[in-house]
Amino acid sequence: MGFLAGKRILITGLLSNRSIAYGIAKAMHREGAQLAFTYVNDRFQDRVAKLAADFDSTMLFPCDVQDD
């Protein structure tokens, strides 16, 4: 049981398994956190969903910080 067990964490910026966000998600998942992920628009939703599956997560939320 890791030090993040029972914690829920939102990961932004996940686009590939070589991104910093992926490395952070990997470390947090290893420590027991439950992860949720954001995607910018529908174009990236499937891509993020496939990567989120690496962490047993189906929690995906649209988040475009450029749009008010």
Secondary structure in CASP SS format (residue, H / E / C, confidence):
PFRMAT SS
TARGET T0000
AUTHOR 0000-0000-0000
METHOD secondary structure of the structure
MODEL  1
M C 1.00
G C 1.00
F C 1.00
L C 1.00
A C 1.00
G C 1.00
K C 1.00
R E 1.00
I E 1.00
L E 1.00
I E 1.00
T C 1.00
G C 1.00
L C 1.00
L C 1.00
S C 1.00
N C 1.00
R C 1.00
S C 1.00
I H 1.00
A H 1.00
Y H 1.00
G H 1.00
I H 1.00
A H 1.00
K H 1.00
A H 1.00
M H 1.00
H H 1.00
R H 1.00
E C 1.00
G C 1.00
A C 1.00
Q E 1.00
L E 1.00
A E 1.00
F E 1.00
T E 1.00
Y E 1.00
V C 1.00
N C 1.00
D H 1.00
R H 1.00
F H 1.00
Q H 1.00
D H 1.00
R H 1.00
V H 1.00
A H 1.00
K H 1.00
L H 1.00
A H 1.00
A H 1.00
D H 1.00
F H 1.00
D C 1.00
S C 1.00
T C 1.00
M C 1.00
L E 1.00
F E 1.00
P E 1.00
C C 1.00
D C 1.00
V C 1.00
Q C 1.00
D C 1.00
D C 1.00
END
